[in-house]
Amino acid sequence: MSQDASARARTRALALALCGVLPLAGCATGTFYAQAVGGHLGVMVRAQPVEIVLEAPTTPPATRERLQLAQRIRDFASTALALPDNGSYRAYARLGRAAVAWNVFAAPEFSIEARRWCYPVAGCVIYRGYFDRGAAEAQARRLRGQEGLQTWIGAVPAYSTLGWMDDPLLDTFLDWPEPELAGLIFHELAHQVVWVRGDTAFNESFAVAVEIEGVRRWMDAQGDPRAAAQYEQRLAARDRRRSRLLAHREGLRRLYASGESPDGMREQRRRLEQSLLADLRAAGAPVAVDAQAPNNAQLAALAAYASHVPAFQALLARHHGSLPAFYRAVAALGALPPAERERRLEQLQRGAP
């Protein structure tokens, strides 16, 4: 088979498979399918093996340095964290834009539960992804106008194809600070280890737990206590902010279940939001004077990435820090029926045996 024919065959296979493997995409409509396939192909055709980029005389020294760092992190992921040893993050694609994709989250006005979209392989997730920001904004407008939903658009620096394809390094995150760069690579590789269809909070919280543990071990291996301490400070500040936001979300849950009239709930929600913003300012968070509190959709996105992290950290501790044993336990947990899985996570979070 000629090189061109082989490339065309790979492209056809990718187009057929893509609908079922992108967690941030789906095939509900022909238009959506086309943008998912076209967007992903647009990323992959730009990907070049890292060694070729490193050898190219036109590669800026700063980019070369970051790619070399990324490869050391990638090696560490497999040798020290037992994450998959494959072609992911061994190629680099320069996109020239702020994000690779944009995810649309939506929730009813009086509910903390996000709208769900269901796709092959990935199952049901709480977002709908677009490779074009304008398309994401148009979808958000439709959801607000036609269904009366609250919406939030999150920029996506990277996504996982769950091991079906080799995910590349992207310029959307290559220049991130070292701990955040390492964390993203560990996070996305974790999705290749365990992915439970239809459970966004389980998948993302597990990946965040792997990300945090992985960065801690990476920083320890670098022998720079000051940098490690700075990372822990940033992590603690992030956790404090997330805890406040999750507590606010719980307050909204109680409000929406109270039986109040819509106008009464809106007024009480406004008071809760003002209290939240004042609390964040008092804690030193950079909150603008005209800032708005996160809506139900944004809070749902936050909860998906944070709600079960303590449970997974407790599970790792039960296995004395052994990541292979932890991954097996997570896979077993993910195989349980949803209600039982949720019950076990709650037990872990409470520290129950």
N, C-alpha and C positions, 0 to 999 in steps of 0.2 A: 504494500500500500504506500502511495506517495505521501510525503509530509503534509501536503495540502489536504489530501483525502483523509488522512488520519486526523488532522485538525477539525475537518468538517464533521467526521464521525463523533469525535469527542464533544463537539458543540451540540450535535443532535442529541446525544445521550444526556448531556447536561440539561438541555432544554426540557427533555422528557422527565428527568429526575427532579429538577429544581422545584417544581410545584410542591413536591412532597417533603423537601428537606429544609427549606428556609424557615426557621422559627418566626421570622418577622414578616413572612409573606404568606400568601395563600392563593387559591384559585377560584374564588367565588364568582368572578366575572372574567370575560375574555380580556377586558382592559386591564384589570388588576394582574392577571397572569402575564400579560405582555410586559407591563412595567417591571414585574418581579424578575422575569427572565432577562429582559434587556438591561435592567439595572445591575444584576449580578454579573452578567457577561461583561458589562462595561467595567466592572472592577477587575474581573479575572484576566481580561485581555491586556490590562496594564501591568499585571504582575510579572516580575522578572526574578529569577533566582538571585538570592542575596549575593552570592559570590560574583555573579556577573556585574551587579550594581557596584560592588566594592572595587572591582577591577577597572571599571569605566573611568577614563580620565576626566570626564565631565561631572562626576559625582562630587558635590561639595564636601570639603573635609568634615564639616559638622554632621552632614548626613551619614558619611562613612563611619564616623565615630559612634553615632546613635545605632546604626545597624549592627556594628560589632558588639555593642552593649546588648542589643536585643537578642543576638545569637547566644551570648553567654547566659542570658536569662532563659532562653529557650532550652539550652542544654541542661541548665539547673532544673527546669520544670520536670524533665524526664528522669534525670539521675538522682535528684534529691527529693522530689515530690511524687514520684511514681505516676506522673501524668503521661498521656500517650506520646510515644516516640514515633512521629510520623512527619509528613511534609508540611504541616501547618506552621506558619510563621518562619518558613525558610525562603519565602519569596517576599518581594516588596512592590507595592503599587502606589504610585503617586496620583492622587485624585484631584488635587488642587481645589478642594472645597472643605468647609468646616466640619462636615459629618459625612459618613458614608450613606446614612439613611435617616429617616425621621419616623418615629413611632407615634401614632395617634391613640391616646387613651380617652375613654369616655365613661361617664357615670350619670345616673339620674340625679335630679336636683336634690332629692331627699333620700339618698341611699349612698352608703360608702362602698357598695359592691360595683366593680367595674363591668362594663359591657364586655362580652366575650365573643371572639371569632374563632371558628374551628377550621382546622386545616389538616391535610394528610400528614402523617408521621409526627409532626410537632404536636398535634392534638389541639385542644382549645387553649387560647392564650388571651390575655387582656389587652392586647394592642393590635393595631393594624399598621404594617410598615410600608413605607414608600421611599423610593430612591430619589425622589424629587420633592423638595420642600413645598413647592407650589401645589403639588398633588395632595400632600398631607394637609395643607391648609384648606384646600377645597373640600376634602373629606370631613375635616373638623367643622367647617361651615355647614355642610349637609346634616351632620349629626345634631348640631345646635338648632338649625332651622326646621328640619323635618321631624326630629324626634325629641327636641327640647332637652337634649343632654348637655351636661357640662363637659368640656373637653380640655385636654392638655397635650401639647406636642413636645416630645422629648427627642433631642438630637442623639443619634446613635454613632459613637466613634468606631465600633466594630460589632460584628455579629458572628455567630457560629453556625456552620452547616452540619454540626453534630458528628463530624468525622467522615461524612460522605464525600467531602472534598477537602483539599488542603487550603485552609484559610490563610490569606497573606497578611503581612505587616502592612499598615497603611500610614500615609502621612497625616491622617486625622488624629493619630495618637503617638506617633514616633517621637515627638519632641516633648512629651509629658515628662515630669520629674521622674527620676529613676524608680522610686517605690510605686508610683501610679502606673508606670509603664509595665513593670513586673506584675503588678496586681491584675492589670487587664489581661495579659497573656495567660496568667494562671487561671483567671476567672473563665475565660473562653475555652481553655483546654478542659476545665472541669466539666463543661457541658458535654464533652465527648466521653466522659467517664460514666455519668449517670444523667439520664433525661427521662422524666416521667411525663407521659402524654397528658396534657390537660391540666397540669398543676404548676402554674407560673411561680407561685410563691415558694413551693418546694424547690424547683429548679434554680431559681435565682438566689434564694437564701443559701442553698448548698454551695453554689459557686462563689458567693461572697465569703462564706466561711473558709473555703479553700484559698481564696484570694488573700484574706487576712493572714491565715497561717503561713501561706507560702511567702508572702512579703516579709513576715517576721523572720522566717528561716533564711531568706535571701539576705536580709539586712545583717543578720548575725554572721553569715558567712563572709560578708565584706569586711568585717572587722573595724567598723566605724561606729562606735557607741553613740557619738553625737548625732549622726544621721538617723540611727535607729531610734533614739529618744525623740527626735523631731517628728518622725513618722508616728510614733505612739501618741504624741501630743495632738497631731492632726486627726488621728483616728479617734481619740477620746472626744475631741471637739465635735467631730461628725456624729459620733454616737449620742452625745448629749442633745444635739439638735434633732436627730432622728427620734430620740425618745420623746422629746416635747411634741413633735409632730404626730407621732403615733398616739400619744395621750390625747391630743386634740381630736384625732380621728375617732378615738373611742368615745369622746364626749359627743361628737356628732352622731355616732351610732345610737347612743342612748337618746339623743334628742329626736332622731328620726323615728324611733320606736315609741315615742311618748304619747302619740295620739293627738298632739297639738294641731291646730289649724295651720295651713300653709303659711299664712301671714305671720302667725305666732312663731313658727319654726324659723322663718327668715329673720325675724327680729332677734331671736335668741342666737341664731347662728352668727349674726353680725356681732353680737356681744362676745361670743366665744372667739371669733376671729380677731377682734380688737385686743382681747386678753392675750391671745397667742402672740401677736406681734409685739405687744408691750413686754411680754416675757422674754421673747427672743432678743429684743433690744437691751433689756436689763442684763441678759447673759453675755452681752458683748457681740452678738451676731450683727453683721452688716446689713441692717434692714433699712431701706430707704423710707423717707417720711411718707411718700405716696404709695408705698408697697401694698400689695393685696395679699391676703392669706391664701395658701394653696387651696384649690377647690377639690371636690370629691374625686375627680379624675386624677389629679396630681397626687393626692394622698393615697389613692389605690396603687399607683405606680411605686410610690415610696414603700408601701407596705409589702409589695411583692418582693422587694430586694432586702427587706430588713426584718420582717416579722418572725422568721424561723431561725435567724442566724444564731441566737443564743442556744437553741436546741441542738443545732448541729455542732456547735463548739462543745457542748456538754457531751455529745456522743463521741467526739474525737477524744476528749479527756478520758472517757470510759475505756477507750482502747489505747490509753497511755501514749497518745501521740503517734501511733502507727497509722500512717496514711493508707497503706493497702488494706489493713483491717477496717479502717474507717470507711473506705470506699465500698467494701463488701457489705458493711452494715447499712450504709445509705441505700445501696441497691436493694437489699432485702426490705428496707423500710418502704422504698418506692414501689415495691411489688404488692404491698398490702392494699386492700380496698380503701378508697379515699377517707371514709369516716374513721377507720381504724388507724390509718396513717396519721390523720390529724390528732387523734387521741394520743398516740405515742409521742408525737412532737410536743404536745402540751405537757405530757409527763416529763419529758426530757427538760423542757424549759423550767418546770417547777422543781427539778432535781429529784423527782420521784424515782424509786428503783424500778 
